[in-house]
Amino acid sequence: MDDEPLSGELLSAASPQVGDHLPDVVDPAAAVLAALDQAASKYLADNRPQKTKDGYKRDWELWLEFLDWLEPRLGRRPADTDVTKGTMVSFVVWLDQVKKAAPNSIDRRITGVTVTARREHGVTVPKEATKAAREALKPMKKDPQRIARGRGKAKAANPAQIRQMNTAEPQPTATRKKHVPPENALLRDRALAAMAFAIGGRASEVSELTVDGIKLEGEGLVVSVPSVKDRPARDVPVAFGQHAATCPVRLWLAWKEVLGRTTGPAFVPVNEAGRLGERRLSPDGCRIAITRAAQRAGIDTRLTVHSMRRGLVTTGRKEKKRVEKLRAQTGHAANSPVFWEYVEEGEMWEDAATDGIGL
């Protein structure tokens, strides 16, 4: 009796079936199993939540940034697929000490790099590599200070803080007492902070900005904020600022001159020698750049890209900017509760309940 052909969603019609005319050297059952494995991988990838896919993408971008960071220290850059016990443990330490990532975030990064290496690059990551990485992570998960990293809502930034970040002599921090960033890194960070504030951009949007998407026009810049995570793209106006130290137009033009090109990523990594990278600065890289700039300026509040986004709305409302203008700039949905929370924060002291009532 002939075998019944296999059916089901995971096996396409073009997949080899038992009973097909296959070369003698091919085991029909093995061919069916191989087809099922391939179809299963595709099915899982297609049905993976978009948030997970975006997370894995960010994990791999950080991995590549880490390998770039290793280059001047090793004398050569490891290959993208050199996912070994040594590189994985070093990656954990780098995320902890350089990126100041929370332990749970580091744990996710380990998974993201492992999965991406296997599924996108065909590399089998040795079990001892991931095991060693998580062994290195164990003591970090018990440290209250590390656990507290990244908790809580981002504080709204304001123009005075950006001016302080962009003009102050770099102050030593607890972890980088003698480190002075190269001038190219400082120029990038100044332009990055001002641009993030001016467009009210998410970290992922700031990361995706391109040189040719930022055009100088009559009264300032027109910035094309690309579509990220299926959100609509938008073109936003960025006017000349009142102060050179915080003017997003002048700071962008100065940084663009350093970039020396008219296409490609607007913001890129800068190594300790001041050399510019080719890849775009990742969303996490944008966050860290702003956080460190604030730390170098001696600002006590932890600032991030989201601080800039929130700060545009709160500052704008204090200065009586129209709500619809602010929302168009940031790309918030009309019914976004977060946006209206920012609006209320900006209006907190307007006609305050206790103001002028005779107290």
HELIX and SHEET records of a PDB file:
HELIX    1   1 PRO A   28  ASP A   46  1                                  19    
HELIX    2   2 GLN A   50  LEU A   74  1                                  25    
HELIX    3   3 LYS A   85  GLN A   97  1                                  13    
HELIX    4   4 PRO A  103  HIS A  121  1                                  19    
HELIX    5   5 LYS A  127  LEU A  137  1                                  11    
HELIX    6   6 LYS A  138  LYS A  142  5                                   5    
HELIX    7   7 PRO A  144  ILE A  147  1                                   4    
HELIX    8   8 PRO A  159  THR A  167  1                                   9    
HELIX    9   9 GLU A  183  ILE A  199  1                                  17    
HELIX   10  10 ALA A  203  GLU A  208  1                                   6    
HELIX   11  11 VAL A  211  GLY A  213  5                                   3    
HELIX   12  12 PRO A  248  LEU A  259  1                                  12    
HELIX   13  13 PRO A  283  ARG A  296  1                                  14    
HELIX   14  14 VAL A  305  LYS A  318  1                                  14    
HELIX   15  15 VAL A  323  THR A  330  1                                   8    
HELIX   16  16 PRO A  337  GLY A  346  1                                  10    
SHEET    1   A 3 ILE A 214  GLU A 217  0                                        
SHEET    2   A 3 GLY A 220  VAL A 225 -1                                        
SHEET    3   A 3 ARG A 234  ALA A 239 -1                                        
END                                                                             
